[in-house]
Amino acid sequence: MSRVYNFSAGPAVLPEEVLKEAATEMLDYRGSGMSVMEMSHRSKVFEEILHEAERDLRDLMGIPDHYKVLFLQGGGNTQFAMIPMNLMKNGTADYIVTGQWAKKAYEEAKKYGNVKCIASSADQTYSYIPDCSDLPVDEDADYVYICQNNTIYGTLFHELPDTKGKTLVADVSSCFLSEPVDVEKYGVIWGGVQKNVGPAGVTIVIIREDLIRDDVYPATPTMLKYKTHADADSLYNTPPCYNIYICGKVFKWLKAMGGLEAMKARNEEKAKILYDYLDGSRLFKGTVRKEDRSLMNVPFVTGDQELDALFIKEATAAGFVNLKGHRTVGGMRASLYNAMPKEGVEKLVAFMRDFEAAHRQEG
């Protein structure tokens, strides 16, 4: 069977070149006589895999020396707790709630201190990014938290909020490495890799060194202290070795593709193909305010649930898979991550045109 066009929001499409290279090394990684799946995380071979991955990530993002890069486990739900546990020195934080994942982070943080929602787009089903130019940031806030790209709802902070000088913490899971980023505008950038960087099981945390402290929330477990992992170079416990290895290969692929400037141009081109079609369609329509649209996740609907279901069924049969929208939203969603080729988006739009011609109800 030939490979399908996988529009999943995560775990998601990986570069075919990376998968093929990993396949050639599956039984014998560079003369070691074993797979990376089998080797000790304390071995020199794996330590080099880990350190090379970090070096390449630093190169790609221009990460300054006074930021630590941590390869962790536990996904977003663990970060929702680790962030307040580690960063709430004054016991106060402000959250901007623009989707389900930001809301979950906000609800979790409330367990650890005085946490306020200072802006939200819940009033319109998270279909836009609220004005964040003059926020009521608490004078005692330890940080301001955002989910930069909202996977479910297809919105993106194209401009970072004015945090009034407070530390910005951002979940970038679904826009990680999709475009250049000024790391120094953030105190913490974190993301689960399963959307745009690698296989599920790794969470990358990029954190400014002054935020890594001993004086954290008193009941914080050892495994949930950033300092634990920073002091051990992400090797305090057995890390997800094979998944980090694949992430490292994706970093190499990104560099070979021209880096993050090239990826941004490529992603803008892909997204434009789909958005232009949606804007002109008489059957399908996008659900997000135009100025807040994500380059990575494109939700759309027909306005008829039965027609949505038929479209998903026929698209799947035609080799366009995982287009069903999140259960909380319905409709469809196409995720156009770095590894999705332009050809995949062009063919999807051609299929949508044919479906529209066959099913459009004339007004």
Disulfide bonds with the S-S distance in Angstrom:
none
